[in-house]
């Protein structure tokens, strides 16, 4: 499983204009290995771009995705029958993963990514200065591999990238090629 959530990181000055930066955060359920995709918006296109980058980063597609109730994915939240964005459902079908949205105001449905949002904001974003969104994204990807991926995780007592490589990556569907 892969848990997904948006978190507000802060602001970035782009062409003299201060813009909000959002992080679409992907956290592998077992290993806690994570990937961060930065954007200025939370549109369907931004979300799909983030997923595509995540599949590339992880080297494959997780079979089940547990998103928060992102408007780009979940049009109408409901505990039993959430209404999903048809375009995202088609994307999920094309990539071969199942969408299992978290219930509204139930952070316990996706606790790994909830904790990761704070970690990303405090460790990857806070105190950093970036030229633009592309510069911030390069930093985020390096941070995911090195700082977040190679630390000894408090719960698993293992570096997430090692546990991911041994246990989760072999279970992934093949990464998209185009």
C-alpha positions, 0 to 999 in steps of 0.5 A: 500500500501507498498512502498519499496526502497533500501538505502545505509547505510554505511559500516560494517567490516566483518571478517576484510573486509569493506563491504557496507550495504544496507537497504531494507526499507518498509514503510506502506503508511497510517501509515508510520510504517516501517521495515528495512532489511539489506544486503550486496547485492541487489540480488533477494534472498536478496530482497525476504528474506527481503519481507519474514521478512517484512511480519512477522514483519507486521503480514501480506501481503500488497495487493499492493507493490510500489517498486523503480526500484530495479534490482531484481524486475524491469528488464526494467523500462518503465512508461506504461509497466515495465518488471518485473523479472519473479521470483519475479512476481511468488513470488508476485503471491504466496503471493497474492500482486500486484506489481506497480513499481514507475516510473524512477526518480519519487520520488513522486511515493513513497514519504513515503519511500523516506523520510524514507530512510534518517530517517533510515540512520540518526537515526538508522544507523549513529553513531552505531557500530555493531559486524556483519550484524545479530547484525545490523539487531537485532538493526534495528528491535528494532529501527523499533518497538520502535524509529520509531514506537512509535514516533509521526509522523509529518504528521499523528500526531500519533505513526505509530505503533498505526495507523498501528495496528488500520487501516492497519493491519486488511486489510492485507492478512494473513502472510505466514506460511512457 
